[in-house]
Amino acid sequence: MRYDEPTFKGWGKPGPLPPGATGSGPELEVGETLDDLCGFFRIFQLEKGHRFSTDDVLTAWYGKIGCPSARSALDLGSGIGAVGMLAAWCLPGARFVTVEAQEESVRLARKSAQWNGLTERYEIRQGDFRDAALLDPKEKFDLVLASPPYFPLGSGSEGDHPQKVACRFETRGGISHYCQTAARHLERGGFFSCVFPVSPDEQHQRVKEAAQSAGLIIVRWRPVALREGDRPLLGLFGMMRREDLPESMWAQGWSEPTLIIRKKSGEVHLEYRVIKLSFGFPP
């Protein structure tokens, strides 16, 4: 099957044509779907497992605007590869390393990387990113990305699929571990982009404490409301190492206006439509 149709409902698809789009990619297996990701890129997912979401899109977008000239990028807890591959589409000259513990997610990510023609610059390592053997202390990256699990184990319903559990709940470390690892592997002047809940307030406080403990400064953050008029549920956070910033920036970062995903009518907000366009998504 070919996936090289250049338009979709009046929208012209941007970006390179990967090998999978012309029929040279890995085959779809039982229980899998092959879904649009960005431009002509696609992603393999389980029908009943974890699926990529708005959180992943926003994490990659915030990383791109925070470090638009990244030559190297690290994706922590990379799951099925959505965040990393979205960023790779936007940063065609960058080298990527991703780390993911779940064997099934790694298998899917490797299929997607092959389908999208990324294998020469996109390394997928399997294991817990807290394991020092997976990342050499000398490995440094201009950009670090993370869409970590949001909740401690036992704090809610864990779902009906093991892949979903590890994506939602902190089975292999929480936001503090992500910040610590990012700080260790950021290149001088590098940027760490992550998404995390800001409601209730205790969740927002966890991010701020995790950043401070890791020696990171939140230089910018943006609240995200899923619907116009609702309280923001998520926050996008851009962090840098304290040692890479003048002392005048240590005390307070830039609080950006709320990003609204959908208007009260249910229609996608114009700003988010424009963000989607910048990532090769139909508006």
C-alpha positions as CSV (number, residue, x, y, z in Angstrom):
1,M,0.0,0.0,0.0
2,R,1.2,3.5,-0.8
3,Y,0.9,6.6,1.4
4,D,2.2,9.3,-0.9
5,E,-1.0,11.2,-1.7
6,P,0.2,14.8,-1.6
7,T,-3.0,16.4,-0.3
8,F,-5.7,15.8,2.3
9,K,-9.0,17.7,2.3
10,G,-7.4,20.7,0.7
11,W,-4.2,20.6,2.8
12,G,-0.9,20.1,1.0
13,K,1.4,17.7,2.9
14,P,4.8,19.2,3.6
15,G,8.1,17.5,4.2
16,P,10.2,14.6,2.8
17,L,8.7,11.4,1.4
18,P,9.9,8.5,3.6
19,P,10.5,5.0,2.2
20,G,7.4,3.7,3.9
21,A,5.2,6.1,2.0
22,T,6.1,4.4,-1.3
23,G,5.6,0.9,-0.1
24,S,9.1,0.1,1.2
25,G,8.3,0.1,5.0
26,P,7.8,-2.7,7.5
27,E,4.5,-4.5,7.4
28,L,1.5,-3.9,9.6
29,E,0.9,-6.8,12.0
30,V,-2.2,-8.0,13.7
31,G,-3.3,-5.7,16.5
32,E,-1.4,-2.7,15.1
33,T,-2.4,0.4,13.3
34,L,-0.3,2.7,11.1
35,D,-1.4,6.3,11.7
36,D,-0.6,9.7,10.4
37,L,2.1,11.5,12.5
38,C,3.3,14.6,10.6
39,G,3.8,15.4,7.0
40,F,4.2,12.0,5.3
41,F,5.6,10.4,8.5
42,R,3.5,7.7,10.1
43,I,3.6,5.8,13.4
44,F,2.9,2.2,14.4
45,Q,0.6,1.9,17.4
46,L,-1.3,-0.9,19.2
47,E,-5.0,-0.8,18.6
48,K,-5.7,-1.3,22.3
49,G,-2.4,0.0,23.8
50,H,-1.0,3.5,24.4
51,R,-1.7,6.0,21.6
52,F,0.1,9.2,20.9
53,S,-1.7,12.4,22.0
54,T,-1.7,16.2,22.0
55,D,0.8,16.1,25.0
56,D,3.4,14.6,22.7
57,V,2.8,17.1,19.9
58,L,3.1,20.0,22.3
59,T,6.3,18.6,23.9
60,A,8.0,18.4,20.6
61,W,6.8,21.8,19.5
62,Y,8.0,23.5,22.7
63,G,11.3,21.8,22.3
64,K,11.6,23.0,18.7
65,I,10.9,26.6,19.5
66,G,13.2,26.5,22.6
67,C,16.1,25.1,20.6
68,P,15.5,25.6,16.9
69,S,19.1,24.9,15.9
70,A,19.5,21.6,17.8
71,R,22.2,19.3,16.4
72,S,21.5,16.5,18.9
73,A,18.4,15.5,20.9
74,L,17.6,13.0,23.7
75,D,14.1,11.7,24.3
76,L,13.6,10.2,27.7
77,G,11.0,7.6,28.3
78,S,10.3,7.8,24.6
79,G,7.4,5.3,24.4
80,I,6.4,4.4,20.8
81,G,8.5,7.3,19.6
82,A,5.9,10.0,18.9
83,V,7.8,12.9,20.6
84,G,11.1,12.0,19.1
85,M,9.9,11.5,15.6
86,L,7.8,14.6,15.6
87,A,11.0,16.6,16.6
88,A,13.1,14.6,14.1
89,W,10.7,15.7,11.3
90,C,11.2,19.4,12.3
91,L,15.0,19.0,12.8
92,P,16.2,17.1,9.8
93,G,19.9,17.7,10.6
94,A,19.8,16.5,14.2
95,R,21.0,13.2,15.6
96,F,18.6,11.5,18.1
97,V,18.9,9.1,20.9
98,T,15.8,7.8,22.6
99,V,15.5,5.6,25.7
100,E,12.5,3.4,26.5
101,A,12.0,0.5,28.9
102,Q,9.0,-1.3,27.5
103,E,9.9,-3.9,24.9
104,E,6.7,-3.6,23.0
105,S,7.0,0.2,22.7
106,V,10.6,-0.2,21.5
107,R,9.5,-2.7,18.9
108,L,6.9,-0.3,17.5
109,A,9.3,2.7,17.6
110,R,11.9,0.8,15.6
111,K,9.3,-0.1,12.9
112,S,8.2,3.6,12.7
113,A,11.8,4.8,12.5
114,Q,12.4,2.4,9.6
115,W,9.1,3.4,7.9
116,N,10.0,7.1,8.2
117,G,13.6,6.6,7.0
118,L,15.2,7.8,10.2
119,T,17.4,4.8,11.2
120,E,20.7,6.4,10.3
121,R,20.3,9.3,12.7
122,Y,17.8,7.9,15.2
123,E,19.1,5.5,17.8
124,I,16.6,3.7,20.0
125,R,18.0,2.2,23.3
126,Q,15.9,-0.2,25.4
127,G,16.1,0.2,29.2
128,D,15.3,2.4,32.2
129,F,16.9,5.8,31.6
130,R,17.8,5.8,35.3
131,D,20.3,3.1,34.5
132,A,23.7,4.8,34.2
133,A,24.9,2.1,31.7
134,L,22.4,3.4,29.0
135,L,23.8,6.9,28.8
136,D,27.5,7.7,29.0
137,P,28.2,10.6,31.3
138,K,30.0,12.3,28.3
139,E,27.0,12.1,26.1
140,K,25.5,15.6,25.9
141,F,22.6,16.9,23.9
142,D,21.4,20.4,22.7
143,L,17.8,19.4,23.3
144,V,16.2,16.9,25.8
145,L,12.6,16.0,25.5
146,A,10.2,14.2,27.8
147,S,6.5,13.5,28.2
148,P,6.7,11.7,31.5
149,P,4.0,9.8,33.4
150,Y,1.9,12.1,35.5
151,F,0.8,10.1,38.5
152,P,2.4,8.1,41.4
153,L,1.5,4.4,41.4
154,G,-1.7,3.8,43.4
155,S,-3.1,7.3,42.9
156,G,-5.7,6.3,40.3
157,S,-7.1,3.6,38.0
158,E,-4.3,2.1,36.1
159,G,-6.1,1.1,32.9
160,D,-6.6,-2.1,31.0
161,H,-3.3,-2.5,29.2
162,P,0.3,-2.7,30.7
163,Q,1.6,-0.4,28.0
164,K,-0.8,2.3,29.2
165,V,0.0,1.9,32.8
166,A,3.7,2.8,32.4
167,C,2.8,5.8,30.3
168,R,0.4,7.2,32.9
169,F,1.9,6.1,36.2
170,E,5.5,6.5,37.6
171,T,6.6,2.9,37.4
172,R,10.2,3.9,36.5
173,G,10.7,7.2,38.1
174,G,8.9,10.5,38.2
175,I,9.4,14.1,37.1
176,S,12.3,14.5,39.5
177,H,14.2,11.7,37.7
178,Y,13.5,13.2,34.3
179,C,14.9,16.5,35.4
180,Q,18.0,15.0,37.0
181,T,18.8,13.0,33.9
182,A,18.1,16.0,31.6
183,A,20.5,18.2,33.7
184,R,23.3,15.6,33.5
185,H,23.0,15.3,29.7
186,L,22.3,18.8,28.5
187,E,25.0,20.4,26.4
188,R,26.2,23.8,27.4
189,G,23.3,26.2,26.7
190,G,21.0,23.2,26.0
191,F,17.2,23.2,26.4
192,F,14.9,20.7,28.2
193,S,11.3,20.6,27.1
194,C,8.7,18.6,29.0
195,V,4.9,18.5,29.7
196,F,3.4,17.9,33.1
197,P,0.0,18.6,34.9
198,V,-0.4,22.0,36.7
199,S,-3.7,21.1,38.2
200,P,-4.1,20.5,41.0
201,D,-1.5,22.9,42.3
202,E,0.5,20.1,44.0
203,Q,1.4,18.8,40.5
204,H,2.7,22.2,39.4
205,Q,4.7,22.4,42.6
206,R,6.3,19.0,41.9
207,V,7.7,20.3,38.6
208,K,9.2,23.4,40.2
209,E,10.8,21.4,43.0
210,A,12.1,18.8,40.6
211,A,13.7,21.5,38.4
212,Q,15.3,23.3,41.4
213,S,16.7,20.0,42.9
214,A,18.3,19.2,39.5
215,G,19.9,22.6,39.1
216,L,17.6,23.6,36.3
217,I,15.9,27.0,35.8
218,I,12.4,27.1,34.3
219,V,13.1,29.9,31.8
220,R,9.6,29.7,30.2
221,W,6.4,27.8,30.7
222,R,3.0,27.9,29.1
223,P,-0.3,26.7,30.6
224,V,-2.5,24.6,28.4
225,A,-6.3,24.5,28.6
226,L,-8.0,21.8,26.7
227,R,-11.2,23.9,26.3
228,E,-11.7,27.7,26.3
229,G,-12.8,28.9,29.7
230,D,-11.5,25.8,31.6
231,R,-8.7,25.9,34.1
232,P,-5.4,24.8,32.5
233,L,-4.7,21.1,33.2
234,L,-1.2,20.9,31.7
235,G,1.9,23.0,31.5
236,L,4.7,23.1,28.9
237,F,8.1,23.7,30.6
238,G,11.3,24.9,29.1
239,M,14.4,24.5,31.3
240,M,18.1,25.3,31.2
241,R,21.0,24.5,33.5
242,R,21.5,27.2,36.1
243,E,25.2,27.4,35.3
244,D,24.3,28.4,31.7
245,L,22.3,31.4,32.7
246,P,23.1,34.8,34.2
247,E,22.0,35.2,37.9
248,S,19.4,37.7,36.8
249,M,17.4,34.8,35.3
250,W,17.5,32.5,38.2
251,A,14.6,33.9,40.2
252,Q,11.7,33.9,37.7
253,G,11.0,32.6,34.2
254,W,8.6,33.9,31.6
255,S,5.0,32.8,32.2
256,E,3.3,32.7,28.8
257,P,-0.4,33.2,28.0
258,T,-2.5,30.1,28.1
259,L,-2.6,27.9,25.0
260,I,-6.2,26.9,24.3
261,I,-6.7,23.7,22.3
262,R,-10.5,24.0,21.6
263,K,-12.9,26.9,21.7
264,K,-16.1,26.7,23.7
265,S,-17.9,25.6,20.5
266,G,-15.6,22.6,20.3
267,E,-13.8,23.9,17.2
268,V,-10.0,23.7,17.3
269,H,-8.6,27.1,18.4
270,L,-6.9,29.0,15.6
271,E,-3.6,29.2,17.4
272,Y,-3.4,25.4,17.9
273,R,-4.4,25.0,14.2
274,V,-1.4,27.1,13.2
275,I,0.9,25.1,15.6
276,K,-0.4,21.9,14.0
277,L,0.5,23.3,10.6
278,S,4.1,24.0,11.8
279,F,4.4,20.3,12.6
280,G,3.0,18.9,9.4
281,F,-0.5,18.2,10.8
282,P,-3.7,19.1,8.9
283,P,-5.3,22.1,10.6
